[in-house]
């Protein structure tokens, strides 16, 4: 079954006042992920870091990646870190289409280890290679910049 939805790679979270004036952040779709910050700015930075850490661990372990739910009133969207989002997009597209690393390598004329590196959160992959892999799966990666909330 092919997923035709556009992936925004943002997850809803609740930002609430915690003890000592700190801002507590809890992710709606990732109940084991939470963090805090001394103010809104630090709380958002810490939230992005916590989100990236959790998703990169899931990616490394080849685990299921929960789809982000729609944001509701009182929640804020936290973006997946830019270093991880393309790798996550490739992983999800390959899983959705049931394409193995070996099959992806064959389609791109590459060695399978190159695909493993593209999916490795700890490896700095070139965006162009990930774009080419996504294109081979009928996907297009774009970047959107918008005003901060």
Beta strands, then each sheet from edge to edge (+ up, - down):
strand 1: 10-17
strand 2: 23-27
strand 3: 34-37
strand 4: 75-79
sheet 1: 3+ 2- 1+ 4-
end
